[in-house]
Amino acid sequence: MVKLPVRFGIFVMASFLAIGFAHSADNLEPKTVDGVDLKQYQGTWYEIARLPMFFQRKCAQSEALYALKDDGNIAVTNRCRTIEGKWEEATGTASPQVTGKTDKLWVVFDNWFSRLLPGVAKGDYWILDVSEGYRTAVVGNPDRKYLWLLSRTPAVSQADKENMLSKARQQGYDTSRLIWREDDSKIGKAEK
């Protein structure tokens, strides 16, 4: 008669362990690229797709210019083109989160918020994948709220697109919600 409660107790414990392991696997941080060469990474990147985010809500096309500075940090210039064709720009600095590591960066933009709360107003920029020759990149953050698929050109082949999507999915990102770069033919043609 004692065997039933013992078996039930073992079942309950095993269930909790299984749920705990499944939950902890979902919470693992995305893996980043070891040894990103920032000299190769610098230059212009075009956003091919991104997850929805408040600060890019008006962007139909986005691009980023990264320039390596003498101190090892990176000058960042992000440009956003609205559907009406207007360009908006933000500048900032990216720096390694860990000295000597180049895969996880902090980005701080020069705006009123970062001046008001220095050290607090910074965002994670984790390089999750870079293709051979640094032609495409997948960038995200630890909680998977942000994701960017980037390319050196404004358009990518279907194979490159599928490869970037696959890399993002493997890291646990929901790619069904991606917002894709608008075609040039649609810019400036919005109804007034």
matplotlib code that plots the C-alpha trace (Angstrom):
import matplotlib.pyplot as plt

x = [0.0, 2.9, 4.1, 1.4, 2.3, 6.1, 5.5, 3.3, 5.9, 8.6, 6.3, 5.6, 9.4, 10.3, 7.6, 8.9, 12.5, 11.4, 9.5, 12.4, 14.9, 12.5, 12.0, 15.7, 16.5, 14.1, 15.9, 19.4, 21.0, 21.6, 25.1, 27.3, 30.1, 33.6, 36.2, 34.3, 36.9, 35.7, 38.0, 36.0, 32.7, 33.0, 31.5, 27.9, 25.2, 21.7, 18.8, 17.0, 14.6, 14.0, 11.6, 9.1, 10.5, 9.3, 12.3, 12.2, 8.4, 8.6, 11.5, 10.8, 14.5, 17.4, 21.2, 24.1, 27.6, 30.2, 33.7, 36.4, 37.9, 41.5, 40.4, 38.8, 35.2, 33.0, 31.4, 27.8, 25.6, 22.1, 20.0, 16.3, 14.2, 10.5, 7.9, 7.5, 11.2, 12.5, 15.9, 16.4, 19.7, 21.1, 24.8, 26.4, 29.2, 29.5, 31.9, 32.7, 30.8, 33.8, 37.3, 38.9, 35.7, 34.0, 30.8, 28.8, 28.7, 27.0, 25.5, 24.9, 23.2, 23.9, 20.4, 18.8, 18.0, 21.6, 22.8, 20.2, 21.0, 24.6, 25.5, 21.8, 20.7, 22.6, 21.5, 22.8, 24.2, 25.0, 26.5, 24.9, 26.2, 28.5, 28.8, 32.1, 33.5, 31.3, 28.6, 25.6, 25.1, 22.4, 22.3, 20.1, 20.0, 19.9, 16.1, 15.3, 13.2, 15.5, 16.7, 18.2, 19.1, 21.9, 23.6, 26.3, 23.8, 20.2, 19.0, 20.0, 19.7, 17.0, 19.7, 21.2, 17.8, 17.0, 20.4, 19.9, 16.3, 17.6, 20.4, 17.9, 15.4, 18.2, 18.8, 15.1, 13.9, 10.4, 11.0, 7.3, 7.0, 9.9, 9.4, 11.1, 12.9, 10.6, 11.5, 12.8, 9.8, 7.5, 9.4, 8.0, 4.8, 2.7, -0.8, -1.1]
y = [0.0, 2.3, 1.7, 3.8, 7.1, 6.4, 5.8, 8.9, 10.9, 9.7, 10.6, 14.1, 14.7, 13.4, 15.6, 18.7, 17.9, 17.4, 20.7, 22.4, 21.1, 22.1, 25.5, 26.1, 25.1, 27.7, 30.3, 29.6, 32.7, 32.7, 31.6, 34.2, 34.0, 33.5, 35.9, 38.5, 40.5, 44.0, 45.3, 43.1, 43.8, 47.6, 49.3, 49.6, 47.0, 47.0, 45.7, 43.0, 42.2, 42.9, 42.0, 44.8, 47.3, 50.7, 52.8, 51.5, 51.7, 54.3, 52.6, 51.2, 50.8, 50.9, 50.8, 51.0, 52.3, 50.9, 52.4, 51.0, 53.7, 53.8, 52.9, 49.6, 50.9, 51.3, 54.5, 53.7, 55.7, 54.2, 55.6, 55.0, 55.8, 56.3, 55.1, 58.8, 58.9, 61.0, 59.9, 59.9, 59.3, 58.3, 58.1, 56.3, 54.0, 50.3, 48.7, 45.1, 43.9, 41.9, 43.2, 41.2, 39.7, 41.1, 39.0, 40.8, 44.6, 47.4, 50.2, 53.6, 56.2, 59.9, 61.1, 62.8, 59.5, 58.3, 61.7, 61.6, 58.0, 57.3, 53.6, 52.6, 53.5, 50.9, 48.0, 44.5, 43.9, 40.2, 38.9, 35.5, 34.6, 36.1, 34.5, 33.8, 37.0, 39.0, 39.4, 38.7, 38.8, 37.8, 40.1, 39.8, 40.2, 37.8, 37.9, 37.5, 40.6, 42.1, 40.5, 42.0, 40.2, 42.2, 42.2, 44.2, 44.8, 46.1, 42.7, 39.1, 35.9, 33.4, 31.1, 33.8, 34.8, 31.1, 30.7, 33.8, 32.7, 29.2, 30.6, 32.8, 29.9, 27.7, 30.3, 30.3, 33.5, 33.8, 34.7, 34.7, 38.3, 39.7, 43.0, 43.0, 45.8, 47.8, 47.9, 51.2, 51.4, 51.8, 54.6, 58.1, 56.7, 56.6, 57.9, 61.5]
z = [0.0, 0.6, -3.0, -4.6, -2.8, -3.4, -7.2, -7.3, -5.5, -8.0, -10.9, -9.5, -8.9, -12.4, -13.9, -12.1, -13.2, -16.8, -16.8, -15.1, -17.7, -20.6, -19.1, -18.5, -22.1, -23.4, -21.2, -22.4, -23.9, -27.6, -28.7, -30.2, -32.8, -31.2, -32.4, -34.5, -36.5, -36.0, -38.8, -41.2, -39.4, -39.8, -42.8, -44.0, -43.2, -44.6, -42.5, -44.4, -41.7, -38.0, -35.2, -34.3, -31.9, -30.8, -31.8, -35.4, -35.8, -38.6, -40.5, -43.9, -44.7, -42.2, -42.5, -40.1, -40.5, -38.1, -37.9, -35.6, -33.4, -32.1, -28.6, -29.8, -29.6, -32.6, -33.9, -34.8, -37.3, -37.8, -40.5, -41.0, -44.0, -43.5, -46.0, -47.0, -47.9, -45.0, -43.5, -39.7, -38.1, -34.7, -33.6, -30.8, -29.7, -29.3, -26.9, -25.9, -22.9, -21.9, -22.5, -25.4, -26.6, -29.7, -30.0, -27.3, -27.5, -25.6, -27.7, -26.3, -28.5, -28.1, -27.0, -24.1, -22.4, -22.4, -21.2, -18.4, -17.3, -18.4, -18.1, -17.9, -21.4, -23.3, -25.4, -26.0, -29.5, -29.8, -33.0, -33.4, -36.9, -39.6, -43.0, -44.6, -46.0, -43.6, -46.3, -43.9, -40.2, -37.6, -34.6, -31.5, -27.8, -24.8, -24.2, -28.0, -28.1, -30.8, -34.0, -37.1, -40.3, -42.0, -45.3, -47.1, -49.9, -49.7, -51.2, -50.6, -52.5, -51.4, -50.2, -48.0, -46.7, -45.8, -44.1, -41.9, -41.0, -40.2, -37.9, -36.1, -35.6, -34.3, -31.6, -30.6, -32.3, -33.6, -37.3, -38.1, -36.8, -38.9, -40.7, -44.0, -45.8, -48.1, -51.8, -53.1, -55.4, -52.4, -50.7, -51.1, -52.7, -49.4, -49.6, -48.3]

ax = plt.figure().add_subplot(projection="3d")
ax.plot(x, y, z, "-o")
ax.set_aspect("equal")
plt.show()
